[in-house]
Amino acid sequence: MSDLLQGAGLLGVTTPLGANVSLVVMLVAAVLFTTGWRLAVRKQYDAHRWVQTVAVCLNASLVLAWMVRYFVLYVVPEIPARLGEASYAVTTVHAVVGAIGLVLGVFVALRGNELVPKGLRFTNYKLFMRSPYALYMLATVLGVIVYLRIYVPGTL
C-alpha cells in the first residue's frame, strides 16, 4: 500500500499519490473552466452552466480534500519564518489566489444555479464570471509551479 502512496509520480519522480491526483484534477478543472467559457461565448448557456458547475464542484472537492489539509500541516507552521524561501512563498501565494478564486467561483456557480438570495444576485455576469476564471487560471499556473518546485527539484 505504501508503494501506491509513494510511487513514481507523473514526471518519473517519487511523489505522493495525492500530489499527482491533485495536479491532474487541477488541470482537468482548468480545461473544464475553459470549455465552459467557450460555451458561453457561443451562447450555449445551459451547457455552460453545467460544465462550470461540475468544474467548481471538482475544484472545491480537491481544495477541501487535499490542498487545505497539506497547506495547514506543512506551510502554515513555517510562516513567517520561511516565507522568504521560494517554495513557501509560491505555495502561500497559490493558496491565497486559489482561496479567493474558489470563494468567488462557488458564489458565481450558486448564482448561476439560482441558489443565492435575491439581494445577492448580480446582473453583470461578465465581470463576476471572468474574475474567478482569471484567478483560477493564475492559481493553476502557480499550482503547477508548486508541484515542480516541491516534487521535481531542479526544474525551476
PyRosetta script that sets phi, psi and omega in degrees:
from pyrosetta import init, pose_from_sequence

init()
pose = pose_from_sequence("MSDLLQGAGLLGVTTPLGANVSLVVMLVAAVLFTTGWRLAVRKQYDAHRWVQTVAVCLNASLVLAWMVRYFVLYVVPEIPARLGEASYAVTTVHAVVGAIGLVLGVFVALRGNELVPKGLRFTNYKLFMRSPYALYMLATVLGVIVYLRIYVPGTL")
pose.set_psi(1, -39.3)
pose.set_omega(1, -179.6)
pose.set_phi(2, -66.3)
pose.set_psi(2, -28.4)
pose.set_omega(2, 175.9)
pose.set_phi(3, -63.4)
pose.set_psi(3, -38.4)
pose.set_omega(3, 178.7)
pose.set_phi(4, -65.1)
pose.set_psi(4, -41.7)
pose.set_omega(4, -177.0)
pose.set_phi(5, -78.0)
pose.set_psi(5, -24.1)
pose.set_omega(5, -178.3)
pose.set_phi(6, -124.5)
pose.set_psi(6, 36.0)
pose.set_omega(6, -177.0)
pose.set_phi(7, -83.1)
pose.set_psi(7, -176.3)
pose.set_omega(7, 177.5)
pose.set_phi(8, -61.7)
pose.set_psi(8, 132.5)
pose.set_omega(8, -177.7)
pose.set_phi(9, -82.4)
pose.set_psi(9, -171.7)
pose.set_omega(9, -177.6)
pose.set_phi(10, -63.9)
pose.set_psi(10, -30.9)
pose.set_omega(10, -176.7)
pose.set_phi(11, -106.2)
pose.set_psi(11, 21.2)
pose.set_omega(11, 176.1)
pose.set_phi(12, 79.9)
pose.set_psi(12, 12.2)
pose.set_omega(12, 176.7)
pose.set_phi(13, -113.2)
pose.set_psi(13, 158.1)
pose.set_omega(13, 179.9)
pose.set_phi(14, -73.7)
pose.set_psi(14, 119.0)
pose.set_omega(14, 179.1)
pose.set_phi(15, -140.3)
pose.set_psi(15, 153.3)
pose.set_omega(15, 175.5)
pose.set_phi(16, -63.4)
pose.set_psi(16, 144.9)
pose.set_omega(16, 178.2)
pose.set_phi(17, -54.2)
pose.set_psi(17, -41.6)
pose.set_omega(17, -179.1)
pose.set_phi(18, -60.1)
pose.set_psi(18, -36.9)
pose.set_omega(18, 178.9)
pose.set_phi(19, -67.2)
pose.set_psi(19, -39.5)
pose.set_omega(19, 178.4)
pose.set_phi(20, -67.8)
pose.set_psi(20, -44.8)
pose.set_omega(20, 178.4)
pose.set_phi(21, -62.1)
pose.set_psi(21, -42.6)
pose.set_omega(21, 179.2)
pose.set_phi(22, -57.9)
pose.set_psi(22, -47.0)
pose.set_omega(22, 179.7)
pose.set_phi(23, -61.1)
pose.set_psi(23, -46.9)
pose.set_omega(23, -178.3)
pose.set_phi(24, -65.2)
pose.set_psi(24, -46.2)
pose.set_omega(24, -178.9)
pose.set_phi(25, -64.1)
pose.set_psi(25, -39.5)
pose.set_omega(25, 178.6)
pose.set_phi(26, -61.2)
pose.set_psi(26, -42.2)
pose.set_omega(26, 179.8)
pose.set_phi(27, -71.0)
pose.set_psi(27, -37.4)
pose.set_omega(27, 175.8)
pose.set_phi(28, -62.8)
pose.set_psi(28, -43.4)
pose.set_omega(28, 178.1)
pose.set_phi(29, -62.0)
pose.set_psi(29, -39.8)
pose.set_omega(29, 178.2)
pose.set_phi(30, -62.0)
pose.set_psi(30, -40.9)
pose.set_omega(30, 177.2)
pose.set_phi(31, -64.9)
pose.set_psi(31, -42.2)
pose.set_omega(31, 178.5)
pose.set_phi(32, -63.5)
pose.set_psi(32, -44.8)
pose.set_omega(32, 178.3)
pose.set_phi(33, -59.6)
pose.set_psi(33, -41.2)
pose.set_omega(33, 179.9)
pose.set_phi(34, -69.0)
pose.set_psi(34, -39.9)
pose.set_omega(34, 176.2)
pose.set_phi(35, -61.8)
pose.set_psi(35, -44.0)
pose.set_omega(35, 178.3)
pose.set_phi(36, -62.2)
pose.set_psi(36, -39.7)
pose.set_omega(36, 176.9)
pose.set_phi(37, -60.7)
pose.set_psi(37, -45.2)
pose.set_omega(37, -179.9)
pose.set_phi(38, -64.4)
pose.set_psi(38, -35.9)
pose.set_omega(38, 176.9)
pose.set_phi(39, -63.7)
pose.set_psi(39, -39.2)
pose.set_omega(39, 178.4)
pose.set_phi(40, -65.6)
pose.set_psi(40, -40.5)
pose.set_omega(40, 178.0)
pose.set_phi(41, -59.7)
pose.set_psi(41, -36.1)
pose.set_omega(41, 179.5)
pose.set_phi(42, -84.7)
pose.set_psi(42, 6.7)
pose.set_omega(42, 178.5)
pose.set_phi(43, 62.4)
pose.set_psi(43, 30.1)
pose.set_omega(43, 174.7)
pose.set_phi(44, -98.5)
pose.set_psi(44, 72.3)
pose.set_omega(44, -168.1)
pose.set_phi(45, -69.0)
pose.set_psi(45, -35.9)
pose.set_omega(45, 178.4)
pose.set_phi(46, -64.7)
pose.set_psi(46, -46.3)
pose.set_omega(46, 177.9)
pose.set_phi(47, -64.1)
pose.set_psi(47, -40.1)
pose.set_omega(47, 177.5)
pose.set_phi(48, -57.1)
pose.set_psi(48, -48.0)
pose.set_omega(48, -178.5)
pose.set_phi(49, -61.4)
pose.set_psi(49, -43.9)
pose.set_omega(49, -179.6)
pose.set_phi(50, -65.6)
pose.set_psi(50, -45.9)
pose.set_omega(50, -178.6)
pose.set_phi(51, -64.6)
pose.set_psi(51, -44.0)
pose.set_omega(51, -179.4)
pose.set_phi(52, -66.1)
pose.set_psi(52, -38.9)
pose.set_omega(52, 178.6)
pose.set_phi(53, -63.1)
pose.set_psi(53, -43.7)
pose.set_omega(53, 177.1)
pose.set_phi(54, -62.3)
pose.set_psi(54, -44.0)
pose.set_omega(54, -179.5)
pose.set_phi(55, -63.0)
pose.set_psi(55, -41.5)
pose.set_omega(55, 179.1)
pose.set_phi(56, -64.9)
pose.set_psi(56, -43.3)
pose.set_omega(56, 179.1)
pose.set_phi(57, -64.5)
pose.set_psi(57, -41.7)
pose.set_omega(57, 178.0)
pose.set_phi(58, -62.3)
pose.set_psi(58, -47.3)
pose.set_omega(58, 179.6)
pose.set_phi(59, -63.1)
pose.set_psi(59, -47.0)
pose.set_omega(59, -179.1)
pose.set_phi(60, -62.0)
pose.set_psi(60, -40.0)
pose.set_omega(60, 178.8)
pose.set_phi(61, -62.3)
pose.set_psi(61, -45.1)
pose.set_omega(61, 179.2)
pose.set_phi(62, -61.7)
pose.set_psi(62, -47.6)
pose.set_omega(62, -177.7)
pose.set_phi(63, -62.5)
pose.set_psi(63, -46.0)
pose.set_omega(63, -176.7)
pose.set_phi(64, -73.4)
pose.set_psi(64, -35.2)
pose.set_omega(64, -176.7)
pose.set_phi(65, -81.6)
pose.set_psi(65, -27.0)
pose.set_omega(65, -172.4)
pose.set_phi(66, -127.7)
pose.set_psi(66, -56.5)
pose.set_omega(66, -167.4)
pose.set_phi(67, -68.1)
pose.set_psi(67, -44.2)
pose.set_omega(67, -178.9)
pose.set_phi(68, -61.2)
pose.set_psi(68, -45.9)
pose.set_omega(68, -178.7)
pose.set_phi(69, -57.5)
pose.set_psi(69, -50.5)
pose.set_omega(69, -176.6)
pose.set_phi(70, -72.1)
pose.set_psi(70, -31.2)
pose.set_omega(70, 175.5)
pose.set_phi(71, -64.7)
pose.set_psi(71, -45.4)
pose.set_omega(71, -179.8)
pose.set_phi(72, -66.7)
pose.set_psi(72, -40.0)
pose.set_omega(72, -178.3)
pose.set_phi(73, -71.9)
pose.set_psi(73, -41.9)
pose.set_omega(73, -169.1)
pose.set_phi(74, -109.5)
pose.set_psi(74, -25.0)
pose.set_omega(74, -175.5)
pose.set_phi(75, -104.0)
pose.set_psi(75, -49.0)
pose.set_omega(75, -175.8)
pose.set_phi(76, -54.4)
pose.set_psi(76, -42.7)
pose.set_omega(76, -179.9)
pose.set_phi(77, -63.2)
pose.set_psi(77, -19.6)
pose.set_omega(77, -177.6)
pose.set_phi(78, -95.8)
pose.set_psi(78, -1.0)
pose.set_omega(78, 179.2)
pose.set_phi(79, -92.7)
pose.set_psi(79, 133.1)
pose.set_omega(79, 5.4)
pose.set_phi(80, -93.5)
pose.set_psi(80, -3.4)
pose.set_omega(80, -172.0)
pose.set_phi(81, -53.5)
pose.set_psi(81, -40.8)
pose.set_omega(81, -174.9)
pose.set_phi(82, -110.2)
pose.set_psi(82, 13.7)
pose.set_omega(82, -178.5)
pose.set_phi(83, -63.4)
pose.set_psi(83, -21.1)
pose.set_omega(83, 177.2)
pose.set_phi(84, -74.5)
pose.set_psi(84, -13.9)
pose.set_omega(84, 177.4)
pose.set_phi(85, -82.1)
pose.set_psi(85, 139.0)
pose.set_omega(85, -173.9)
pose.set_phi(86, -55.5)
pose.set_psi(86, -44.9)
pose.set_omega(86, -177.5)
pose.set_phi(87, -60.7)
pose.set_psi(87, -43.6)
pose.set_omega(87, -179.7)
pose.set_phi(88, -71.1)
pose.set_psi(88, -39.2)
pose.set_omega(88, 179.9)
pose.set_phi(89, -64.3)
pose.set_psi(89, -49.1)
pose.set_omega(89, -178.8)
pose.set_phi(90, -64.7)
pose.set_psi(90, -41.1)
pose.set_omega(90, 179.3)
pose.set_phi(91, -63.1)
pose.set_psi(91, -40.4)
pose.set_omega(91, 179.8)
pose.set_phi(92, -68.0)
pose.set_psi(92, -43.9)
pose.set_omega(92, 177.2)
pose.set_phi(93, -62.8)
pose.set_psi(93, -42.3)
pose.set_omega(93, 176.8)
pose.set_phi(94, -57.2)
pose.set_psi(94, -44.2)
pose.set_omega(94, -179.4)
pose.set_phi(95, -65.0)
pose.set_psi(95, -43.0)
pose.set_omega(95, -178.8)
pose.set_phi(96, -67.4)
pose.set_psi(96, -48.8)
pose.set_omega(96, 179.4)
pose.set_phi(97, -61.9)
pose.set_psi(97, -44.8)
pose.set_omega(97, 179.8)
pose.set_phi(98, -63.0)
pose.set_psi(98, -40.0)
pose.set_omega(98, 179.9)
pose.set_phi(99, -65.0)
pose.set_psi(99, -44.0)
pose.set_omega(99, 178.4)
pose.set_phi(100, -64.4)
pose.set_psi(100, -44.9)
pose.set_omega(100, 178.1)
pose.set_phi(101, -61.7)
pose.set_psi(101, -39.9)
pose.set_omega(101, 179.3)
pose.set_phi(102, -63.5)
pose.set_psi(102, -48.3)
pose.set_omega(102, -179.6)
pose.set_phi(103, -60.9)
pose.set_psi(103, -47.6)
pose.set_omega(103, 178.6)
pose.set_phi(104, -64.0)
pose.set_psi(104, -41.6)
pose.set_omega(104, -179.7)
pose.set_phi(105, -63.3)
pose.set_psi(105, -42.4)
pose.set_omega(105, 177.9)
pose.set_phi(106, -64.5)
pose.set_psi(106, -42.2)
pose.set_omega(106, 178.7)
pose.set_phi(107, -61.1)
pose.set_psi(107, -44.8)
pose.set_omega(107, -179.7)
pose.set_phi(108, -64.8)
pose.set_psi(108, -40.6)
pose.set_omega(108, 178.3)
pose.set_phi(109, -64.6)
pose.set_psi(109, -41.6)
pose.set_omega(109, 176.7)
pose.set_phi(110, -63.3)
pose.set_psi(110, -41.9)
pose.set_omega(110, 178.0)
pose.set_phi(111, -64.3)
pose.set_psi(111, -43.3)
pose.set_omega(111, -179.7)
pose.set_phi(112, -63.1)
pose.set_psi(112, -27.1)
pose.set_omega(112, 177.4)
pose.set_phi(113, -98.7)
pose.set_psi(113, 13.6)
pose.set_omega(113, 177.2)
pose.set_phi(114, 56.0)
pose.set_psi(114, 45.6)
pose.set_omega(114, -178.5)
pose.set_phi(115, -113.7)
pose.set_psi(115, 18.8)
pose.set_omega(115, 176.1)
pose.set_phi(116, -117.2)
pose.set_psi(116, 153.0)
pose.set_omega(116, 178.5)
pose.set_phi(117, -61.4)
pose.set_psi(117, 154.5)
pose.set_omega(117, -178.1)
pose.set_phi(118, -52.2)
pose.set_psi(118, -40.0)
pose.set_omega(118, -177.5)
pose.set_phi(119, -63.8)
pose.set_psi(119, -21.0)
pose.set_omega(119, -179.1)
pose.set_phi(120, -101.0)
pose.set_psi(120, 0.6)
pose.set_omega(120, -178.8)
pose.set_phi(121, -74.8)
pose.set_psi(121, 145.4)
pose.set_omega(121, 178.9)
pose.set_phi(122, -121.7)
pose.set_psi(122, 159.8)
pose.set_omega(122, 178.1)
pose.set_phi(123, -116.5)
pose.set_psi(123, -15.0)
pose.set_omega(123, 179.1)
pose.set_phi(124, -84.7)
pose.set_psi(124, 73.7)
pose.set_omega(124, -174.0)
pose.set_phi(125, -60.6)
pose.set_psi(125, -39.8)
pose.set_omega(125, -176.2)
pose.set_phi(126, -58.6)
pose.set_psi(126, -48.2)
pose.set_omega(126, 179.8)
pose.set_phi(127, -62.4)
pose.set_psi(127, -48.0)
pose.set_omega(127, -175.5)
pose.set_phi(128, -71.7)
pose.set_psi(128, -21.2)
pose.set_omega(128, 177.9)
pose.set_phi(129, -94.3)
pose.set_psi(129, -34.1)
pose.set_omega(129, -179.1)
pose.set_phi(130, -71.7)
pose.set_psi(130, -35.8)
pose.set_omega(130, -178.1)
pose.set_phi(131, -61.4)
pose.set_psi(131, -53.9)
pose.set_omega(131, 179.0)
pose.set_phi(132, -65.4)
pose.set_psi(132, -31.7)
pose.set_omega(132, 177.9)
pose.set_phi(133, -63.1)
pose.set_psi(133, -47.0)
pose.set_omega(133, 179.6)
pose.set_phi(134, -62.5)
pose.set_psi(134, -42.5)
pose.set_omega(134, 178.5)
pose.set_phi(135, -64.7)
pose.set_psi(135, -39.8)
pose.set_omega(135, 179.6)
pose.set_phi(136, -65.3)
pose.set_psi(136, -42.6)
pose.set_omega(136, 179.4)
pose.set_phi(137, -64.3)
pose.set_psi(137, -39.4)
pose.set_omega(137, 176.5)
pose.set_phi(138, -64.2)
pose.set_psi(138, -44.2)
pose.set_omega(138, 178.3)
pose.set_phi(139, -62.8)
pose.set_psi(139, -34.8)
pose.set_omega(139, 178.1)
pose.set_phi(140, -65.1)
pose.set_psi(140, -47.2)
pose.set_omega(140, 178.0)
pose.set_phi(141, -60.2)
pose.set_psi(141, -45.8)
pose.set_omega(141, 178.6)
pose.set_phi(142, -63.1)
pose.set_psi(142, -37.2)
pose.set_omega(142, 177.8)
pose.set_phi(143, -63.9)
pose.set_psi(143, -39.6)
pose.set_omega(143, 176.3)
pose.set_phi(144, -64.8)
pose.set_psi(144, -40.8)
pose.set_omega(144, 177.7)
pose.set_phi(145, -62.2)
pose.set_psi(145, -43.2)
pose.set_omega(145, 177.9)
pose.set_phi(146, -59.8)
pose.set_psi(146, -47.2)
pose.set_omega(146, 179.9)
pose.set_phi(147, -57.8)
pose.set_psi(147, -48.0)
pose.set_omega(147, -178.8)
pose.set_phi(148, -64.7)
pose.set_psi(148, -42.8)
pose.set_omega(148, -178.9)
pose.set_phi(149, -64.8)
pose.set_psi(149, -40.3)
pose.set_omega(149, -175.3)
pose.set_phi(150, -82.4)
pose.set_psi(150, -43.0)
pose.set_omega(150, -170.1)
pose.set_phi(151, -105.6)
pose.set_psi(151, -15.1)
pose.set_omega(151, -179.8)
pose.set_phi(152, -127.3)
pose.set_psi(152, 75.4)
pose.set_omega(152, -176.5)
pose.set_phi(153, -56.9)
pose.set_psi(153, 143.5)
pose.set_omega(153, 177.4)
pose.set_phi(154, 87.6)
pose.set_psi(154, -4.3)
pose.set_omega(154, 179.8)
pose.set_phi(155, -85.0)
pose.set_psi(155, -28.9)
pose.set_omega(155, -179.7)
pose.set_phi(156, -131.7)
pose.dump_pdb("model.pdb")
